[in-house]
C-alpha cells in the first residue's frame, strides 16, 4: 500500500507569525479531539507529528476510511518555505496568471522561493511577475511557509476547509499528494 496526504496550505507564500498560528491551529485540533496532544513518528519522513484522534471522524466525509491502526496516520505541521506538490500525481500544467500560457516546458525554477522565500516568479514567456500561488497549477500545488499535512486521511469536509480559512484569515489551497 502506498501513502497519500492532503495538505491545507494558506495562499500566502509568507504567512505572518506562522509559528503562533501553527500552535493555535494545533491547539484547536487537539481541543476537539481530532489529533492527540503527544507527538509520535506517525508521519512520513523526519520529525514527529500529531497522531489521529478519536474525534477525527468529525473532520472527514468517510469516517470509516480513517487510518486508525496505520503507523502513518498523523498531522504534520510545516513552518518553513515548502513547495506542497502532488508527488506521484505529477505536474500537468503551470499556467501564468498574466499571459495565460503554460510555462511547464519553458525553463523556470523555484530556487528563489526555497532559498530566500521570494513569493514571486517571473514568467519566462511574458516576463511578468506574479505570486507563485496565483499560477494555475494542475494538479494543485501550494507555496507557503505554513502548512498542515494530513497523512492517509480521507477527504476533509468542506466545512473543515472553511474553518481553516476562517482561522487562518485567508484562502487556502488543498494539495493532494500520492507517494
N, C-alpha and C positions, 0 to 999 in steps of 0.2 A: 504494500500500500504506500502511496506517495503522500506527501504532506501538502497542505494548502493554507493560505492565510488570507484574511481580509484586513486591510489597513484603513483606518479613518485618518485622513490627512487634511489639516487646515489648508485652505487655498492661499495661505500666506507663507512665502518661502522663508521668511524670517519672523517667526512668531515671537512677539514681545513677552518677556517674563515667562518663557516656556517651562522652566523648572517649577515655578509656582503653579502654573496652570496644570502641568502634568500631575502634581501632587493633589490638586483639587479634584481632578477627574478620577484619579485612583481612589481617593477617599470616598467619593460618591459611589463608585462601583463596589467598593468594599462595604459601604454602608447599606447598600441594597442587596448584598449577598451574591452579586454576580461573579465576583472573584474573591479568593481567600486572601487574608492580610499578610501571610508569611510567604516570601518568595521562595521558589524552588527552581529546579532545572527543567521546567515544563515548556520551554520554548526551544526552537532550533538555534544553533549557533552558540556563541559565547554569551555569558551573562545569565541572569535569572529573571523569571517572570512570575506573574501572579496566577496561581492555578485556578481553574474553573471552580466557581462556587455553586452551592446547591440551588440558588435562585437565578442562575444564568438562563433558565428556560423562559424567563420573562422578556429576555432581550432578542430572542430568535423566533423565526417563523416556524421552524420544525424542531421543537424541543426534543423529540425522540432521536434526533441526529446529533445531539451534543456528545462530544468525545470523552465522556466520563470513562475512566479506566485507561485511556491512552497516556503515554508519557508526554507527548507533545500535545498540550491541550490548554495552554495558558494565554495570558495577555502580556505582550511585550510593550514596554514604553520606550520610545525613541526620542532622544533630546539632542541630537546632533544633525548636521546637514546630511540629509538622506534622499536618495532617489528611490522612491517607492515604485517598484516596477512589477510587471506581470510575470516575471520568471519564465517558465517554460511556455507560458501563453504567448510569448513573443512580442513583437512590435510590428504592427501592420502599417501605421501611418503616423506622421508627426507634422501636422499642418500649421503653418504660420497664421496667426490671427490677423496679420496686416495684409498679406498678398493672397492668402488662401491656397498657397501651393504646398504640396507635400515635400518636406525637406529631408525625408528619410535617407535618401541616397546622395544628399548634397554636401556632405562633409562638415559636420558640426560636432562639437564636443561639450561635455558638461564639467570640464576641469575647473572653470571659474566658480561654479556652484560648490563643488566638492571642497576646493581649497580655500576660497575666500567667502563663501556664502553669497556670492553675487546672484541675485534673483533673476537677472536678465539674460536673454540670449539674442544675439544678433542673427537675423535670418540670413543665411548665405546666398539667398536668391534676390531678396529685395533690399537688403542691408538695413532694415528697420529693426529697432529694438523692442522686445516685448518681454513681459514677465513669463517665466517658464510655465507657470500654471495657467497661462492664457492660451498656450498652444493646444490644439485639438489632437489628442493622442489616443490612438486605438491599439490595443485595449488601454484603458485608462492608466496613466502614470500620475504620480504626485511628487511634489518637491517641497520639502519643509525641514525645519529643524525641530519639528514636533510631530509625533505620530503615535497611533495606538493600533497595534497589530494583534489580532485575534487568531491564534493558531488552531486550525482544524475545526473551527466553529462553523455551523451552518449559517445561512444568510441572516444578517441582522434585520430586525423590523425597521420599517421606515420611521416609525415613531422614535426609535432609538437614535437613528441618524439625526433626526430633527432635534432631539435632546442634546446630542453632541454639538450641533451647530449653535444651539442656544447657549450652552455652557461655554463654548469656545468664542462666541461672539462673531463668528464668520462662517461662510460656506465651507463645506468640506468636499473632498474627493474620496470616493470609495475605490480602493485599488485591490483587485483580486489577483492573487499570485498562486501559481501552481509550481511546486518544486519537483 
